[in-house]
Each structure stands twice: as structure tokens, then as C-alpha cells.
Amino acid sequence: GLAMVGATRALVDSLAAANYPMPDIDELTSLAAVDVTPAYINDLSRRGYKPKSLDELVQFGALDITPAYIDAMAHSGYRNLTGEDIVQMKAVGVTPEYVAALARSGYTGIDADAVVQLKALDVSPEFIAGFERIGYHGLPADTLVQLKALDVTPKYVAEMKQLGVSDLSPDQLVKMKAIGLEAPSRKRR
């Protein structure tokens, strides 16, 4: 089994040199199966990354967290991220392009957790712009997350305005949606 996934003595030696615990057969198989190689371990190390456990190293390999991805995220303003932060960002598809799109929408310098939440819920520049167009400017990232999570959209706000419910704060909109207040046309669907 080890030979089939390409596990080598060099991998074991590289793990030892990087001060990882001695892997058992299953861990070694998992590492080799996701293309964790001595060169990969060294490339991560040169960028200051040493996943904290063999499991996290497997996650790095399984998600194809490359040194190029780490460099690109650092160039986008996300330097010195924890291994867990990098895993979460990569797992939900955070890219430098997504970070740049958020920046163009006015969201710069937000922490890694917020970027992960925004991306996980697919908060797009279009979603942000929709709220800007109806007068909700500069909403905090956590508010955007709440709005998107509960499917509070600019269309929902417009429907509420047609019912005579207007000038609501984002928090009030979230609460209305959370208790199930919908426009009559939405309820019949």
C-alpha cells in the first residue's frame, strides 16, 4: 500500500527533520496519497509554515494549498495566517481575486475569519452593491454575513417597503426575516 501511494523513506526523514511525530502506516499513506513530499514540506517551511500536526499537513495537501497560493494570499494582504486560517480560506474558495473584489467594494483589511464567512455564503460584490443602491452603505462584514445567511436581499427590502415597512436597520431586517416575516407574494411560492 505504501508503494502504491508513493510513500518513501525520504518523506519519513523530511517529517522527522521538520520535527513532526513519527507517522504510523495510515498517516504515512494519507500524506503520500495527497502528494505531501519532502519538497512540499520544505517549500512550506521556507514560507514560515509548519502545519501543527500531521492531520493538518494532510489537509494542506488534500486542499492543494501550494506555496504559490500562500504567496498570493500574502500579496493580497493576508500574511502570517495560521495553518487553520489557510485551510479554511482554501476550503471555501477564497482567492486573491475574491479579496480584490471585496476591496473594490470597500472591504479592505477585514480579518481572515470574516473573509471565510463572506465567501462561504457567497457574498458577492453584486450583493453588496445591491444594498448600496437602496441606501445601506458600508455595512459591516458581519452584517453582510447575517443578511446573506437569512436570505435578506435588496428585493426582500423592496417587498417590505411595498407593504409600508421602511427605514429599517439591517438588524431589524435580519430579525424580521428570522421570525419569518415575508411579503405575501413570497409566502405563496
Secondary structure, DSSP 8 states (H G I E B T S, - for coil): -HHHHT--HHHHHHHHHTT-----HHHHHHHHHTT--HHHHHHHHHTT---SSHHHHHHHHHTT--HHHHHHHHHTT--S--HHHHHHHHHHT--HHHHHHHHHTT--S--HHHHHHHHHTT--HHHHHHHHHTT--S--HHHHHHHHHTT--HHHHHHHHHTT--S--HHHHHHHHHTT---HHHHT-
